[in-house]
């Protein structure tokens, strides 16, 4: 498995029509972007941490966890994105003890992973094949992304856009995907 490093650029955060954020992760040594949707509360927390750092914010569970792990001399080594299903990214967190023992924690959802990466400044990566299947394609007059990487909220926004542009074939596909997810 070939891992590709990602970064969280502050400029890559976009608030969607609802309360959620769409974070465009960037390939570190490339030009691909990976969209991740996170809730407004967590998105606001991540944006505050990116703007002000950790010292200007109230203590959170992540801060308590970091303090606890620092005292135990455990460091976060990396976080890997494992899977994307219905717009939900799952990750695995890898930590290393002072004795060199690797600890593996899974699953971790992408919003938590983004906050951990920002707090611990650890490596954030994805398998090359998964990135290839999920990244946003830049087209001449817009963007294209894999429907599996989109949340229901983003699908609903895309549906409204397709209807307004009278692209009924795409609208039909989006409607069917939304209906299928809501029945699950």
Rosetta blueprint (number, residue, H / E / L):
1 X L
2 X L
3 X E
4 X E
5 X E
6 X E
7 X E
8 X L
9 X L
10 X H
11 X H
12 X H
13 X E
14 X E
15 X E
16 X L
17 X L
18 X L
19 X L
20 X L
21 X E
22 X E
23 X E
24 X E
25 X E
26 X E
27 X E
28 X L
29 X L
30 X L
31 X L
32 X L
33 X E
34 X E
35 X E
36 X E
37 X E
38 X E
39 X L
40 X H
41 X H
42 X H
43 X H
44 X H
45 X H
46 X H
47 X H
48 X H
49 X H
50 X H
51 X H
52 X H
53 X L
54 X L
55 X L
56 X L
57 X L
58 X L
59 X L
60 X L
61 X H
62 X H
63 X H
64 X H
65 X H
66 X H
67 X H
68 X H
69 X H
70 X H
71 X H
72 X L
73 X L
74 X L
75 X E
76 X E
77 X E
78 X E
79 X E
80 X E
81 X E
82 X E
83 X E
84 X E
85 X E
86 X L
87 X L
88 X E
89 X E
90 X E
91 X E
92 X E
93 X E
94 X E
95 X E
96 X E
97 X L
98 X L
99 X L
100 X L
101 X L
102 X E
103 X E
104 X E
105 X E
106 X E
107 X E
108 X E
109 X E
110 X H
111 X H
112 X H
113 X H
114 X H
115 X H
116 X H
117 X H
118 X H
119 X H
120 X H
121 X L
122 X L
123 X E
124 X E
125 X E
126 X E
127 X E
128 X H
129 X H
130 X H
131 X H
132 X H
133 X H
134 X H
135 X L
136 X E
137 X E
138 X E
139 X E
140 X L
141 X L
142 X E
143 X E
144 X E
145 X L
146 X L
147 X H
148 X H
149 X H
150 X L
151 X L
152 X H
153 X H
154 X H
155 X H
156 X H
157 X H
158 X H
159 X H
160 X H
161 X H
162 X H
163 X H
164 X H
165 X L
166 X L
167 X L
168 X H
169 X H
170 X H
171 X H
172 X H
173 X H
174 X H
175 X H
176 X H
177 X H
178 X H
179 X H
180 X H
181 X H
182 X H
183 X H
184 X L
